[in-house]
Amino acid sequence: MKMQTEIHNSAGRCDERDLDTWRTLLRIRRRFDPAALEQIRAEVTRLATENDRLRERLGRAEDDGEFWRREATEAHLQLCDLEHTVPGLTVDGQVVRVPPEK
């Protein structure tokens, strides 16, 4: 909201009552800005904390995903050994077991 720099009464002059109103508006504005700034600071702090928490969760999820990828690969290789097959990969990216070439 843009505030006027001058207050005039209907006769085009500033009187004491207009100046009091102007001063009151300035005091309200000065109080509002620090309050708004404090709310912004609090929100930034909250978001930074949440961001850190989410990054930690992401790191754990990535570690879990890597663990299960290794487990699945190991299980697939063991199954290939038991069935005397070799691991394969289809064009679509599906992991399969195929008979060995002779």
Order of alpha helices (4+ residues) and beta strands (2+ residues): alpha-beta-beta
